[in-house]
Amino acid sequence: MPRERVREETSARQAPADCERNLHPARPRTREARALLGRITGDG
């Protein structure tokens, strides 16, 4: 089970990074989206 949890946590952290790659920096809400993704993952 611990191995599965580590895999899930890694996936949960990778998903926002994948999403961020699709955000164009010139979009007006990119900063807010990044802040939200940081709060979701606990990295912000």
DAMOBEL-V838599 format. One record per helix or strand of 2 or more residues. SS is the DSSP state (h for helix, s for strand). FROM is the first residue (numbers start at 1). LEN is the number of residues. Records with the same first field share a line. If there is no record, write none. Layout:
SS = FROM-LEN ; FROM-LEN
//
This chain:
h = 2-20 ; 30-12
//
